Amino acid sequence: MSKRTKRTILILGVVYAVATLILNNVLQTAIGGFMMTLSFLALVVAIVSAIYYIIKYSIKQFIYNRKNRKSIE
């Protein structure tokens, strides 16, 4: 991913966060509540995905280490 794309995604994320904050906390609109729900669901998906990839990597590393130990002995 290029530097420009990363910067664009970061700017869009900040704009989304500010718009959500203003619409939900300041104006207390239904759209702000919906955006907060989307943000919460995205956070849950990100946490579950991170845990999944950590476990997946750990299992691959464990299998790799076990195969290497057998070949050394």
Secondary structure, DSSP 8 states (H G I E B T S, - for coil): --HHHHHHHHHHHHHHHHHHHIIIIIS--HHHHHHHHHHHHHHHHHHHHHHHHHHHHHHHHHHHHHHHHHHH-
